Amino acid sequence: MSAQRTVESKWRGGLCCEVAAGDFVITVDEPHHVGGTNFGPEPTALLLASVASCFTLAIAYSAKKKSIELDDLLVNVTGTYDGPRFRTISITSHLGCYAGDVDSLIRAAERVCYVTNTLKSEIEIDFQGVAICADST
């Protein structure tokens, strides 16, 4: 079964854009110290937010599937820069459940988390460009 998901980003000037993701619009910008206007999170923060949110939901999903009651759940994600990419991404999950269930929930979440599974794989990225302005000749 192959499915696709598409989001669209529209430049709003400077280092700011708006990303349409389903019914939602997310303003993405760079902080002031790199020339942005700080109207929204920077792209790398959104990448880490994608990891954190997907892993949080993967744990919640896994807990429900295993009939493990969660009283609380907090996931912290930290990316360590290495040039123009993250060298490492560290995920620390704080689970409000019996300590003996933590490891099995983490392992189950690892198996079903789309974002971390994508990042751990050898994903193919295809770049294309299409001119939208009239030719000046």
N, C-alpha and C positions, 0 to 999 in steps of 0.2 A: 504494500500500500504506500503510494507516494503522495505526499501532500505538500503544498507550498504555502508560505505566509509572506506577505510583502508589506513593508512600511515605506513611506515616502517622506523625504526630507526636502524642505523648501528654504533656500537661503534667505535671510532677512537683513543682510548687510553685515559688514564687519566680520566678526567671527561667531555670528549667531544664526541659528536656523530653527525651524519648527518641524518636528517629526510627527506625521500622522500615523498613528498605530491603532487600527480599528476605529473605535468611536472616540479615541483620545488624541489630544495634541500635546506634545511635550516640547517645551522650549529648551534648546540645548545651546550653551554658550561657553566661552572660555572665561576664566577669572580675569580681573583687572590687570594683574601683574604680568600677563602674557598678551595683553592687548584686547581682551574681550570686554564685555559690558556686564558680565556676571548676572545675566537675566535668568539663568538656569544652570543646571549641573553640566559639567564638562563631559565629553564623550567617554573618557576613561572611567569617570564615576558611574556613568550609566552602565558600562560593561560590568563593573563590580556590583552594581545594583541588580543587574540581570542574574549574576551568579548567586547573590544573596537571596533574592526573591525566589528564584527557581529551586534552590536547595531547601529553603524554608518550606515551600509547598510540597517538595518531594518527601521531606521528613513527615509533614502532616499527613500526606497521602499514605505513606508507608505505615505510620502509626495506626491510622484508621483500618487499613487492610489487615494489619496484624492484631487488631483489637487491643491496642495499647493506648491507655488514656494519657494524654498530654495535658498537664496543668499550665504549662508555659513553654514558649519556644523563642529563642533569640539566636540569630545567626550573624556573626561578624565576618566580613570578608576584607582582606588586606592585599593589595597588589604592590609588588616591589618592582619599581622601574629599572630597566636595563636598556638605556638608549631609547629608541622610539617604540618600545613594547614593554610589557610586563615580563620579567624573568620568572617570577613565581606569583601564584595566587594562593593565599592561605585562607581556609575556611574553618572557623571555630564555632561549633554549635553548642548552645546551652539548652538542655532539654529538661523540662519539668516532668520527669517520669522516674520509675524505678531504675537505679543505676545499672542493674543487670540487663536492661533493655537498650541502653544507649548504643552500644557497639552494633547490635543487629539493626537498629533503626538507621544509623549512619550508613552502614553497608547497603541496606535496602535503598536508601535515598540515592546513594551513588549510582546504583543501577538504573534508576528511573529519571534522573535529573537531565533534561534535554540540554541545558546550557553547559554544564560541566562535561557531559559526554561529548558535546560538539567541540569544546575547547581541547579536550584530551585526544581528539581524533586528528587524523590528517585530512582536514577539510580542504576542499578545492574552492578557491575563490576566483570568480571570473569577473574581470573588469571590462566594461564597455563604455564608450562615449558616443553621444549623439548630439550633433549641433542643433540648437533651437533658434539660432539667429539667422537672418537673411545673409546671404553671401554678399560681400562688399564689392564684388567685381561687376 
